[in-house]
Amino acid sequence: MSSDQEAFGSLLRRLESATQRLEKFAQNLSSDPSTTGRPETLAAVEPAPVAAGTTKPASPASAPQALPASVTAYDEFLTQEVCKYLDFSAQLGGPVAEQANLIGRLAQLERGVILRASQSRKPSNMGEFAESLKPLVECITGADDVRSKHRADKFMFERLTAVSEGAGAFGWVTVEPTPVPYVKDMRDSAEFYVNRVKTKVKAAAGDGDAAAIGEWVKSYDAMLKALTRYVEAYHKTGLTWNPQGCEFKDYTGEDTKPAATAQSAGGPPPPPPPPPAPVAPPPPPQVAPTASSGTAAPVDMTSVLKDLNKGEAITQGLRKVDRSQMTHKNPALRSKSPVQSRQAGKGKPAPPIPTKPRSLTKKVPPKFQLEGNKWVVENYESGQLTIEITDMRQFVYIYNCQNLTVQVVGKLNAVTMDKCKKVGMVVDTVISTVDIVNSASLQFQITGRCPALLLDKVDGALVFLGSECHDIEITTSKTSEINISMKGEGAGDDEDYKEHPVPEQLRTVVKNGRLVTVPVEHVG
């Protein structure tokens, strides 16, 4: 118990030091007339007050519980990295401090999420968990709103964009089972603008607030890197929950353990619940009566064997068919309707439902709009479209289009094409992947970089790769007539493109108990 109290006291001293720094930071910020926002101080966890003169030792149930290691480590992240970023933001003031106010509150709210998860079980209904994250979402969107208000000042806009791009890293609490790559992706998105700010600061060395801006952007970059290390160390497979904790909805934030029961207070354990009432056995299944059930007599096998033993005499009981009754010799009988094979009273089979001609099918109006970060292009039958990407997080989704040409200008996150025919598309740089499924007769060109291309159920596609796509990974499944057109590595601008077919026929052999698959080569 003494070691736990010492650890708890050490934590309080660190948090009091952080609180003093933040109070000093708030005083400096309030005295600056150019400041439009004030970052809130991070909440410190303090023990409940003890009445003066009390000598009775605290019972084990009321003693302060040691915080989990994940919460203690996050407190160190707050007091070291976040506070440092807030200090430099206060020196700059203006929109930078206003945005830092939201980031500081975001980090503070996330501490509450981590603490609550460490003391409660993972909810079966994740809708409750998502509802508790709404304040975090408001902080992230608020940081982006601050950025959007200052587009006129390009240098200020780049600084604010660096922060808003990285703010999404705090959303790792919703990612399972690998939140670390998600945090790294958000950090990489922010690093693009961080590097641009560093470059401009270096070019303007000695001018105005260049030095302060340089320290500020370094502190923000260091904060994102520290967050990545923290998630990798304590939440590598997702937010850590407590299987022995209380229900998520019952968490009050007052104790680290559920309320004491009669057993923990020294009383006898509660009796077990009564056994469930016996369930009546289900009734025996009712057998549906058939037309012959209950009336048909058992078959006499002796009579059957007796008839078989007659040999050729078995046909003596057959009557001779008259010539007038033979349909193959009497054309008049063939003109009559055939004998009905079904008994009267049994309905005729339903006729097949005719398919509606394509010309009569209802046409869905074309759609071209930006929904959040997704550009949606649907139901186009012809035309040309140009999409200008304004945010690297945006991606393009093309569905049910034909005879369409699409040009995408700018660096984007991903491209998806589904159920398209005779569509041509040109893109610059794609951060993630290009997915093409259920399509035919396509032409696709990548002028910049793209790490991966996926083709699934595609019949006929010509893909042009730029000089920067020398290490692209192409995955095909159920495809045919796929050709890749590209230049040789290190080729000049005057060199022509060369087409390379993607293998369609594969040969699989068994070697040493394993399957070895190689494409079939036709040499001749």
N, C-alpha and C positions, 0 to 999 in steps of 0.2 A: 504493500500500500504506500509506503514512503517513497519508493521509486516512482510510482505513478503520480504522486503529488508533486515531486520534484520536476517531473517532465511537464506536468500541467502548469506549474509555476514558471518554468522556463518559457513555455509557449505564451503565457500571459505577458511576460516581460517583452518578448519580441513584438507582440501585437500592440502593446502600449507604445513602444518605440515607433511603430508604423503609424499609429494614430497621431502621435505628436508631429510626425513629419507631414501628415496629411492636413492637420490643423494649420500648421505653418504655411503649407501650400495654399489652403483655402483663404487665409488672410492676405497673402500676396496677390491671389487672384481677384479677391473682392476690391482691393485697392487699385487695380488696373482698370481704367475707364474703358479701354478698348475691348475688354473681355465680354463676350456675349453669352458665355455659358460657364458653369462652374462644375468641375468634376466632383462627384460626391465622395466622401470619405468611405473607405472600406470598413465594413462592420467588423468589430472585434468581438470575440467570444469571451464574456466575462462571467465569473461564478456568481451564484446568488449571494446577496449580502447576508452577513451573519450578525445576529443581534449582539449588542455590546454587553459584556459581562457574562456571556454564555460560556460555561466550562464543560458542559456535557459533550462528550465526543460524538461526532456524527456517526449515524448508523451506516452499515455498508450500503443500504439501499439509497441513502441520500448523499453519499460521497460522490464527488465529481468523477465522472467516467473519463478515462483517457481517450482522446480523439483517435480515430483510425489513422493509419500511416498515410493513406491517400489524402485525407483532409489536412493533416499536418504539412505534407509536402506542398499541397496547393496553397496553404497559408504562406509558406516561404516564397512561392511563386508570386503571390500578391504583394508581399512586403518588399521584395527585391526588384522584380522586373516590372510589374504594373506600376508601382509607385514611382519608379525611375522614369517611366514613360510619361506619367502624369506630371511630374516635376518639369520636364522639358516642355510639355504642352502648355503649362501655365506661363512659362517664360515667353512663349510666342504669342499666346492670347488669341483673340479673334475666333474665327471658325475652327482653328485647330483645337483650341481649348473647349469649344462647344462640342466638337466631335469626341474629344477625350472624355468629356463628362459621360457620354453614353457608353464608351468602351469601359470606363471604370465601373459603371453600374452593371454592365454586362458581366464583367469578371466577378463582381460581388454576388450577383444572382446565381452564377454558375457554381460558386462555392456552396450555396444552399442546396442546389441540386445534388452535388456530390455527397454532402453530408446526409441528406435525406435518403439517398440510395444506400449509403453505408449502414443505415439503421432500419431499413425496411426491405421487405421482399419485393421481387420484381412483380409488378401487377400483371394479372392475366389479361386485363383490358388495357391495352396501351393507349387508349383514348384518354384515360385519366392522366397518364404521364405527359401526353402531348398537350393537354390543357394546362398543365403546370408550367409549360415552357413558353407560354404566350408572352410573358414579360421579356424573356430573352429575345424573342423574335422582334418585339417592338424596338428594342435597343439596336438590333442589327439594321432594321429598316430605317430607323432614325438616323443612324450614321450615314446611310446611303442618301437620305434626304438632304443632309447637310452638304454632302458632295454635290448633289444636283443643283443646289442653289448658287453655286459659285463656278459655273462653267465659263463665265466671261474671263476670269483670271486664270490663264492656262497653267501657270506654275502652281498656284494655290489648288487648282482642280486636280493636278497630278498628285500633290501631297495628300489631299483628302481621299482621292481614289485609292491610293496605296493602303490607307487605313480601312476603307470600306471593303476592299477586296479581301483583306485578311481577317475582317471581323467574322466572316463565316466560319473560320476555324473553330470558334467557340461552340459551333453546332455539332461537334463530334459526339456529344452525349446521345444523339439520336442514331448514330451509325453503328451497325453490327454486321459481321463480327470483326471487322478490321477498320477501326477508326483512325489508325496512324496514317495510312495512305491518304485518307481524306484530309487530315490536317496538313499533310505535306503538299497536297494539291492546292489548298487554299493559300498556303504560304508561298508557293511558287507563283500563283496569280498575283499576290501582292508584291513579290520580289521584282516582277517586271517593272512596276512603277517605282519601287524603292530604288532600283538601279538608275532609273532616269532622274530621280531627284538627286541621288548622289553625284551623278555626272554633272548636273547643272550647278550643284553646290561647289564642286571642284573647279568648274570653269569660272565661278564668281567668287573665288577665294578672296577674303578681305573686304568684301562689299556687304555693308549692312548686317543683316541677320544670317549671313551664310553659315557662319560657324555654329550658331545656335540651331539652325535647321539641320545641319549635318549631324550634330549630336542627337537631335530629336529623332531623325529617321533611323539612326543606328539603334537607339533605345527601343523603337518599335519593332525593328527587325529582330533584335535580341529577345524581345518578349515573345514573338511568334516561335522562335527556335526553342525557347525554354518551355513553351506550351507543348511543342512536339515531343520534347524529351519527357515531360511529365506524363503525357498520355501513353507513350511507349512503355514507361516504367510501371504505371499503376492501372492502366485500363487498356491493355493491349488487345483484348478481344471484345471490348465494349465497356460501357459503364458498369462498374463493380457494384453488385447488389449484395444484400445480407440475407442468406437463406433462413437464418435463425431470427431475423428481425420481425417487426410488426407489419401489419398490412400497410400498403402504401397510402391508402386513403385515411388510415387511423393515425398517421404520424402527426405529432403536434409540435415538434421542434423543441420540446422541453427536456426530454430524457434521451439517453442513448440506449435505453432498454424499455420494453413495454411495461405498463403499470404492473405493480406487484400484485400477485394473486394471493389467495388464502394460504396456499402452500408455502410461498416465499415469506409470508408473515409469521409462520410457525404453526398454523392451523393444519388440520388434517386435509389430505388431498380430496378434491371433490369426487363424488362417486361417478363411475362411468355411466354414460348414457344408456338408457334401456335398449335392449336388442330390438331390432325392427320386427314388426308384426309379420307372422308367416304369410307368405303370398299364396293364394289359392292356386292349385295347378290349373293350367289352361284346359279348356274342354277338348275332347278328342276331335281331330279334324273330321269334317263332314265330307264324305265321298259323294260326289255328284252322280246321280243315277244316269246310266246310259240307256240307249234305246233297247238294248238286249239284256240288261242286267235284271236278274230275277225271273226271266221268262225263257232264256235259252237253256236247253238241256245239254248235259255234257256230251262231248263227241265220243261216239263208239268207235274206237280204233280197230276193233276186230272186223267191222264191216268194211272199213277202208282197206285193210289188208286183204280181205276176201275179194274185193273188186280188182285189186292190183294183180292177184294171182290168176285172173281170167285170161290173161294174155291177149291174143288177137280178138277173142270173143267179147272183149269189153266194149267194142264199137257196135255190137248188135243192137244196143238200145237206142242208137242215134237214128233219126228219121232222115230221109233223103230230101234235099232241098230242090224244089221245082225250078225249072229254067226261068220261069217268069219272075221268080223271087231273087235271081242273081243280079246284083247291081252292075257287075262288069260285063254282063251280056244284055242288059236291058237299060238303054239310055233314059227311058222315062223315069226310072227309079232314081237315077243320079241327079235329075233336075229337082227332086223334092228336097226339103230341108233335112239335114242329118238328124239322127236320133238324139234326143236330149239325154245327155249323160247324167244330169243332175235331177234329183227328184223335185217334184213340185213343192213349193213352200220354202225351199232353200234359195236364198237370194242370189242374184247374179253378181259376179265380181264387179267392183267399181271400175269404171273406165279410167285410164290414165289421165292425169291432169296435164293439159297441154301447156307447154312453156310459152311465155309471152315473148314476142319478137323484141329484139333490142331497140327497134325504132319506137316501140310503144312504151318502153320502160320510162319511169319518171326520172327526169334529169335533176340531179342535185346541183344547186348553184355553186359556182367556184368560190373558193375561200382563200384569201391572202391577207394575213394579219399577224401581228406580234402579240403573243399571249404570255406575259411574264418575260421569260428568257427564251421562249420557243417561237420561232418563225414557222407558221403553219401555211402550207400550200396544198390545197386539196381540189380535186374534181375539175382540173383544167383539161380542155380538149385541144387547145392550141394556144400559141402566143409566145411572148418573151417576157421574162421577169428579171429584175435586178434587185438584189437584197444587199443593203449596206449594213454591215455589222458595226455596232457602236460599243459593244461590250463583249469581252472574250468569253463570258459565261453563256452567251447566246448560242443556240443550236438550231438547225434547220430540219424540219420534218415535211417530207413530200409524200402525198398519198393519192392514189387513184388518178394519176395524170397521164396524158398521152400527147404526143406531138408538141411538146413544150421544151423551151430552152430557158435555163435558169443560170444566172451568173451571180456568184456570191463574192462581194468585195469586203476584204478585211479578215482578220484572224478570228476564228470561231472555235467553239468547243467540240461539236460533233455534227454529223450529217446522217440522216436516216431516210431511205427511199423505199417505199412499200407499194406494191401493186401498180407499177408504172410500166408504160410501153412507149417506145420511141421518144425517150426523153434525153436531152443533152444537158450536161451540167458542168460548170467550171467553178472551182473553188480555189482560194489562196492557201492558207495554212490552217490545218485542222489539229487541235491540241489532242483530242482523244481518238476517235475512230470514225470510219465511214462504213455504214451498214446498208447493204442493198439486198432486199429480199422480195421474192414473188414478182419478179419483173422480167422484161424481155426487151431486146433490141435497144440497148442503151449505149450512150457515149458519155464518159466521165473523165474529166481532166483535173489534175492536181498540179498547180503551178508552184506551190511552196512545199512545206513539209507535212507529212502525215505518218504517224507511227504504225497504223494498222488499217487494213481494208478487209471487210467481211462480205462475201458473196454467198447467198443461200437461196436456192431455187431460182436461179437466174439463167435464162436461155438467150445467149447472144449479148455480149458486152465488149466494148473496146475501151480500155482504160489507158489514158495518157499520163505518164509520170514525169514530173519535172526533175531537174538535176539534183534537187535537195532530197528527193525520195529514194536515195540509194540504199537505205536500210529499212524500207517499209516491209511489214509482215502481211502477207496476203493469205487469207483462209477461204477455201471454197467448199461448198457442200451441195450436192445435187445440182450441178451446173453443167452447161454445155456451151461450146463456142465462145469461150472467154479468151481474149487476146490482150496482152500487155504491151503497149508501145512506149519505148523509152530509148534514150541515148546511152552509149557506153559511158562507164565511169571516167571522168576526166575529159570528156569530149567537149569540143568547142561549140559555139553557137551555130556554126555553119553545117555541122554534121546532121544528117537526117535521122529521123526516128526509125527504130527497127521494131517490128512486131514479134512477140514471143508468145506462142500458144500455151495455155495452161493445160496440163495433162488431164484427160477425161477418163482414160482407161487405165486401170490399176491391176497389177498382178500380185497375188498373195501366195506365199509359199510357207511351209512349215519347216523350221530349222531348229533343231535341238529343243523341241517342245514349245517353240515360240512362233508367232506369226510375223513374217517379214513382208512388208508391202512396198513395192516400187512401181513407178509409172512404166507403162509399156512403151518401148521405143520401136518405131518402124524405120528400118534402114533399108534403102533400096535405090 
